[in-house]
Amino acid sequence: QTTGNTDAKIDAAWSTGRLQLNYENFQAALTSFDEAYQLMQKKIGIEHSVNFWANLDSEILKKYAWSNKVGNLALVTTEIAKVYEFSKNYLKAIEYYKKAIEIKKQCGDEINLMSSYKHIANCLTELGQLDEGLKFYFISIEGFKRNKQYEYLANSISELGKFVQQQPTLATHVLLDEETLALALNSISYQLLEYIKRASSNEKDFDKVIQNIPYPL
């Protein structure tokens, strides 16, 4: 933060925000993420100029550089949304997730886009807007499968378990076919195996290792 270098200051503010969010210091996290957000906006404004783009060799490189910088802005916007979500300010969280979604669409960042859809679904269902929330869950399920993000696919499907009693038809939804469920379950199996390997290296009592499942991987 003392270097005066904008990129370093962005990274420092972003990292500090993540640390504060992990400790659930929500206001401190918000302050740091907002600092990173403001610095990014300023940097994009400075660099999106004739002189900056003249130093790039091709239209493809121009597009990549622009998307990368704007993509990072979307990620920090998502971090701000998470602060509001985890502090249970769901309406504000949805507002920022929607801002992030618009940027991610511009950048073609579909994987992070699907993640934002899943988080919006979380917020909507917490607000009691179940039907709307389920729409966003299924958008994310379809997207995660398409992009082979099977760990995230499993996460989205598992969220639906909370609502099956209210809407039993979820269990037979067309997007939850045998192939999709198998991909999700295989991903969970892999995560469990990795956890057991790590935990067993420190804890020799295998029963204790198993008792700690589920574990925040």
C-alpha positions as CSV (number, residue, x, y, z in Angstrom):
1,Q,0.0,0.0,0.0
2,T,2.9,2.4,0.5
3,T,4.5,1.8,-2.9
4,G,2.2,4.3,-4.7
5,N,1.8,1.7,-7.4
6,T,-1.8,1.4,-8.3
7,D,-1.7,-2.3,-9.1
8,A,0.0,-3.1,-5.8
9,K,-2.6,-0.9,-3.9
10,I,-5.4,-2.7,-5.6
11,D,-4.0,-6.1,-4.7
12,A,-3.4,-5.0,-1.1
13,A,-7.0,-3.7,-0.7
14,W,-8.5,-6.7,-2.4
15,S,-6.5,-9.1,-0.2
16,T,-7.3,-7.2,3.0
17,G,-11.0,-7.4,2.1
18,R,-10.8,-11.1,1.7
19,L,-9.1,-11.5,5.0
20,Q,-11.6,-9.3,6.8
21,L,-14.5,-11.2,5.1
22,N,-13.0,-14.5,6.4
23,Y,-13.1,-13.1,9.9
24,E,-16.7,-11.8,9.3
25,N,-15.5,-8.2,9.9
26,F,-18.1,-7.1,7.3
27,Q,-17.7,-3.3,7.5
28,A,-13.9,-3.5,7.3
29,A,-14.2,-5.9,4.4
30,L,-16.6,-3.5,2.6
31,T,-14.2,-0.6,3.1
32,S,-11.3,-2.5,1.6
33,F,-13.2,-3.9,-1.3
34,D,-14.6,-0.4,-2.1
35,E,-11.1,1.0,-2.1
36,A,-10.0,-1.7,-4.6
37,Y,-13.2,-1.0,-6.7
38,Q,-12.5,2.8,-6.8
39,L,-8.8,2.3,-7.7
40,M,-9.8,-0.1,-10.5
41,Q,-12.3,2.3,-11.9
42,K,-9.8,5.0,-11.9
43,K,-7.1,2.8,-13.5
44,I,-9.5,1.7,-16.3
45,G,-10.4,5.3,-16.9
46,I,-6.7,6.3,-17.2
47,E,-5.6,3.3,-19.3
48,H,-8.6,3.3,-21.7
49,S,-7.1,6.1,-23.7
50,V,-5.6,6.5,-27.2
51,N,-2.0,6.4,-25.9
52,F,-2.5,3.2,-23.9
53,W,-4.2,1.3,-26.7
54,A,-1.6,2.5,-29.3
55,N,1.0,0.4,-27.4
56,L,-0.9,-2.8,-28.0
57,D,-0.1,-4.9,-31.0
58,S,-3.4,-6.2,-32.2
59,E,-7.2,-6.0,-31.9
60,I,-7.2,-9.3,-30.1
61,L,-4.7,-8.1,-27.5
62,K,-6.7,-4.9,-27.0
63,K,-9.8,-6.9,-26.4
64,Y,-8.0,-9.2,-23.9
65,A,-6.5,-6.4,-22.0
66,W,-9.8,-4.5,-21.7
67,S,-11.7,-7.6,-20.7
68,N,-9.1,-8.6,-18.1
69,K,-9.2,-5.3,-16.4
70,V,-13.0,-5.0,-16.5
71,G,-13.2,-8.7,-15.5
72,N,-11.3,-7.9,-12.3
73,L,-13.7,-5.0,-11.6
74,A,-16.6,-7.6,-11.9
75,L,-14.8,-9.9,-9.4
76,V,-14.4,-7.1,-6.8
77,T,-18.1,-6.1,-7.4
78,T,-18.9,-9.8,-6.6
79,E,-16.8,-9.5,-3.4
80,I,-18.9,-6.5,-2.3
81,A,-22.0,-8.5,-3.0
82,K,-20.7,-11.4,-0.9
83,V,-20.2,-9.1,2.1
84,Y,-23.8,-8.0,1.9
85,E,-25.0,-11.6,1.4
86,F,-23.0,-13.0,4.3
87,S,-24.1,-10.2,6.6
88,K,-27.7,-11.0,5.6
89,N,-28.4,-7.8,3.6
90,Y,-29.8,-9.8,0.8
91,L,-31.5,-7.0,-1.2
92,K,-28.2,-5.1,-1.3
93,A,-26.3,-8.2,-2.2
94,I,-28.7,-8.9,-5.2
95,E,-28.1,-5.3,-6.4
96,Y,-24.3,-5.8,-6.5
97,Y,-24.5,-9.4,-8.0
98,K,-26.6,-7.9,-10.8
99,K,-24.0,-5.2,-11.4
100,A,-21.3,-7.9,-11.5
101,I,-23.4,-10.0,-13.9
102,E,-23.7,-7.2,-16.4
103,I,-19.9,-6.7,-16.4
104,K,-19.2,-10.5,-16.7
105,K,-21.6,-10.7,-19.7
106,Q,-19.5,-8.1,-21.4
107,C,-16.3,-10.0,-20.7
108,G,-17.7,-13.4,-21.7
109,D,-16.7,-14.7,-18.2
110,E,-19.3,-17.4,-18.1
111,I,-17.9,-19.5,-15.2
112,N,-17.9,-16.5,-12.7
113,L,-21.2,-15.4,-14.3
114,M,-22.8,-18.8,-13.2
115,S,-21.4,-18.3,-9.7
116,S,-23.2,-15.0,-9.4
117,Y,-26.4,-16.6,-10.6
118,K,-26.1,-19.2,-7.8
119,H,-25.5,-16.5,-5.2
120,I,-28.5,-14.5,-6.4
121,A,-30.5,-17.7,-6.0
122,N,-29.3,-18.0,-2.4
123,C,-30.4,-14.4,-1.7
124,L,-33.8,-14.8,-3.3
125,T,-34.6,-18.0,-1.5
126,E,-33.5,-16.4,1.8
127,L,-36.0,-13.6,1.0
128,G,-38.7,-16.1,0.5
129,Q,-38.8,-15.7,-3.3
130,L,-38.5,-19.4,-3.9
131,D,-39.8,-19.6,-7.5
132,E,-37.5,-16.8,-8.7
133,G,-34.6,-18.3,-6.8
134,L,-35.0,-21.7,-8.3
135,K,-34.9,-20.2,-11.8
136,F,-31.4,-18.9,-11.0
137,Y,-30.3,-22.2,-9.4
138,F,-31.2,-24.0,-12.6
139,I,-29.4,-21.4,-14.8
140,S,-26.3,-22.0,-12.7
141,I,-26.7,-25.8,-12.9
142,E,-27.0,-25.8,-16.7
143,G,-24.0,-23.4,-16.9
144,F,-21.7,-25.3,-14.5
145,K,-22.4,-28.6,-16.4
146,R,-21.7,-26.9,-19.7
147,N,-18.4,-25.6,-18.5
148,K,-17.4,-28.8,-16.7
149,Q,-17.3,-27.0,-13.3
150,Y,-18.6,-30.1,-11.5
151,E,-17.7,-29.1,-7.9
152,Y,-19.8,-25.9,-8.4
153,L,-22.5,-28.0,-10.1
154,A,-22.7,-30.2,-7.0
155,N,-22.9,-27.1,-4.8
156,S,-25.9,-25.8,-6.7
157,I,-27.7,-29.1,-6.7
158,S,-27.1,-29.6,-3.0
159,E,-28.8,-26.2,-2.3
160,L,-32.0,-27.6,-3.9
161,G,-32.2,-30.2,-1.1
162,K,-33.5,-27.5,1.2
163,F,-36.6,-27.0,-0.9
164,V,-37.6,-30.6,-2.1
165,Q,-40.2,-30.9,0.7
166,Q,-41.9,-27.7,-0.4
167,Q,-41.6,-28.6,-4.1
168,P,-41.3,-32.3,-4.6
169,T,-41.2,-31.9,-8.4
170,L,-37.6,-30.6,-8.0
171,A,-36.4,-34.2,-7.6
172,T,-37.6,-35.1,-11.1
173,H,-36.6,-31.8,-12.8
174,V,-35.4,-32.3,-16.4
175,L,-32.0,-30.8,-15.6
176,L,-31.4,-33.2,-12.8
177,D,-31.0,-36.3,-15.0
178,E,-28.9,-39.3,-14.1
179,E,-25.8,-38.0,-16.0
180,T,-25.9,-34.6,-14.2
181,L,-26.3,-36.2,-10.8
182,A,-23.5,-38.7,-11.5
183,L,-21.1,-35.8,-12.4
184,A,-22.0,-34.0,-9.2
185,L,-21.6,-37.1,-7.0
186,N,-18.3,-38.0,-8.6
187,S,-17.1,-34.5,-7.8
188,I,-18.2,-34.8,-4.2
189,S,-16.5,-38.3,-4.0
190,Y,-13.2,-36.7,-5.2
191,Q,-13.5,-33.9,-2.6
192,L,-14.1,-36.4,0.2
193,L,-11.1,-38.5,-0.9
194,E,-8.9,-35.5,-0.9
195,Y,-10.1,-34.5,2.6
196,I,-9.6,-38.0,3.9
197,K,-6.0,-38.1,2.5
198,R,-5.2,-34.7,4.1
199,A,-6.9,-35.4,7.4
200,S,-5.4,-38.9,7.8
201,S,-1.9,-37.5,7.5
202,N,-2.4,-35.6,10.8
203,E,-5.0,-37.8,12.5
204,K,-4.2,-41.5,12.8
205,D,-7.6,-42.4,14.3
206,F,-9.6,-43.0,11.1
207,D,-12.9,-43.0,13.0
208,K,-12.2,-39.4,14.0
209,V,-11.4,-38.5,10.4
210,I,-14.8,-39.8,9.3
211,Q,-16.6,-38.2,12.2
212,N,-15.5,-34.8,10.9
213,I,-17.5,-35.2,7.7
214,P,-19.0,-33.0,6.4
215,Y,-16.0,-30.8,6.5
216,P,-15.6,-27.2,5.1
217,L,-13.3,-28.1,2.1
